[in-house]
């Protein structure tokens, strides 16, 4: 594989999953980690990614968000429109972080009256001026990569609440492996969030379908709604619809 092809693959993976590890890219591309590190350095120097210890981040995922760099922005807006159909007045919600969740926060109707718990300071800030939403930020140590709160304090707080609906983004989604992610601390927070909710909605652009990350959050049958940017009747969702309600 030529260097240009390899780097295009790396950018695609970063756009899809927000964060990639050098070790994973090395295995996927069958090249040395030194080669991957050089590629990441070149891409960072060109302003296409943000290099971090052990891997890289999407520029659209890093605060402050660069709107022009947000990957699949229109698709994420469509997901936001769909997931908000699940939300009714007086509901208590629990939401995660990420660029899709930011779009959801921006689209919450001004007339909606509800309470929203979140582990994301960025989502909390997006909702802060909403006239009818009570925003409760669950605090703990802040992840420098995902910009959500994590750790024992967060897990303890989550164990003390019970919400109507939990809305989460995902980095990997497949029939066989369910909902997966690449960050251990994020996975623990998501597991605790799921335990705190009566119903679960998972959001992800269609490009993430049939993709698997290193760490499991939950099986697909633990999810009530799967929200993507494509029509529920799409052939890509046919098998998923046998397990979960697709929107």
N, C-alpha and C positions, 0 to 999 in steps of 0.2 A: 504494500500500500504506500502510495506517495505521501509525502509530508502534508501536502495540501488536503488530501483526502482524510488523513488521520486527524488533522486539526479541525476539519469540518465536522467530523464525527464527534470530537470532543465538545465543540460548541453546541451541537445538537443535544448531547447528553446533559450539558449544563443548563440549557434552556428548558429542557423537559423536567429535570429533577432538582433544579435550583443549586444543588451542591453535588460535586463529584469528588471521589477519592482517587489519588494517583494510583494506588494499588489496584483498584477496580478497573480503571482504564487500562492499566498494564495488562491485566488478565484478558480483558475484552479484545484488545488490539494485538495481543501476543507480541508485545515489545517490552523492553526494559523500563523500569521506573525512571531511570536516568533520562531516557528518551521522552517519556511523558513530562517529566519536570522541565525539560528544555522547551517542549511544546507549550506548556502552561506559561512559562516565562515569556516566550515570544508573544503569545496571545494577550497576556497581561500588558506587556510593553506596547502592544498595538491598541490597547484600550478596549479589548473585546470581552475580557473577563476580569474577575478580581481573584488574584492568587492568595490562598491562605495556607496555613500549615497543613500539609498532607493532601492538598487538593486545590479546588477552586470553587468560587461562587459565581452565580449569574449577577450581572450588574443590576438587573431589574429587581433582584431579591434583596439587595443591600440598601440599608438606610444611609442617606436619604434616597428614596426611590427616584430613579430616572425614568420618567413616564415614557419617553421615546424608546427606552430599552426594554420595556415590558414585553415579554414574549407572549404571543397569542392573546393580545389584549382584548380584542373583540370577542374571541371565544370565551374568555373569562367573564366578560360582561354578560354574555348569554347565559352562562352558568349561574351568575348572580341573580339574573331575572328569574330563572327557573326555581332556584332554591328558596327565594323569598315567597314563592307560592305556598310553601309549607308553613309559613309563619302567620300566626293570627294574634289579634289583640289579647293582651294580658298573659301571653306566654312567657315562660322563663327559659331563656336560651343559654347555651354554653358554646362559645366559638373559639376556634384556633387562630392561627396567624397565616401569613403568606399573601402573595399578590392577589389570588382569587378572593380570599376573605376580605382584603382591602376593598375590592370592587363591590362585594356584598354590602359592606358597611356604608359605602358611598351611595348605594341605591335604596337603603332602608327608607320607606315612605315617611314623610313628616307626620302623617296622621297615625302611624303605628304606635301603639302604646304597649310596651313590654319591658322586661328586665333582661339585660344581657350581661352574663359573666364572660370574661375573656382572659386568656393567659398572654395576650398580645398587647403591649403598650401602644403600638401603632394603630391597631384596630380600635382600642379605647379612645385614642385621640380623634380618630375619624368620626366616632359616634358622640364625642363629648358635647357638641353643640346641638345635638338632636333634641327637639323640644319635649318629646314624649317618651324617651327611652332612658331608663335608669341603667347606668353603666357601672359595673363592679369589676375592678381589675384584680385578678388573683396574682399576688406578687411573690417573688422569690429571686433566685439568682437569674440574671439575664443572659441568655445565650447570645454570644457575639455573632454567630452565624445565622440562626433562624429568628433572632429577636423576639423570642418568647421566654416567659418565666419557666424555670425548671427547678428540680431538686425536691428534697423531702418536705420542705415547707409547702410547696405547691401541691404535692400529692396529698398531704394532710388536709389542706383546705378543700380540695376537690372531693375528698371522702365525706365531707360534711354537708354537701349540697345535693339536691335532687332536682333535675331540670326536665322540662318537657321535650326539648330537642337539642342535640349536640350537632354542630356543623363543623366538619373537619375537611381540610385539604389532604391530599395524599401524593406521595412521590412514586408509589408503585401500586398497581391494581391488576389482579389477575384472578381467574376462576380457581386455579389450583392453589395459589399461595395467599389469596385474599389481599388485605391492605398491608403494605410494607413501607419501610422507610430506611434511611441510611444513618440516622443519628440515634444512638442509644438513649440519650436523655430525652429527646423528643418522643421516642417510642413510649417511654415510661409515662410521660405526661398524657399522651394520647390514650393509652390504656386506662389511666385513671379517669380521664374525661368520659370515656365510653361507659365506664362503670357508674358514672354519676347521672346518666341520662336514661329516660324512658325510651326514646327513639334516637337513631343515629342517621345522619345524612353525610355521605362522603362525596366530595367534589373533585373532579379531575377532567382535564381536557382529554378528548378522545385519543390523542397521541400517546397517552399514558396507559391505555388499555393493553393488557397482556404484558406489562412490564413488571419486573420484580426487583426489589431492593434487598439489602442484606438482612434486615431485621423485621420481624413480623409484628404487626399491631393487632390484627384480629382476622378471623376467617370472614369470608364474604357473607355467610349466613348470619353473622352477628349484626349486619348492617340492614337498615330498613329502606333507605333510599340511596340510589346512586345517581348523581347528577353530572351530566356531561354536556358538551356543546352541540352534540348531534341529536337528531330526532330519535325518540324512543323506538321507532320502527326500523331504525338502521340495522342492517345485517350484522354490523360489528357488535351490537348489543343483544342479539338474539339469545345467545347462551346465558348471558348475564341476567336477562329478564326472567329466566327460570328460577333464579336464586333470590333476586332482590328486585324491588320496584325501581324501574329506571325512569328518569325524567329528562 
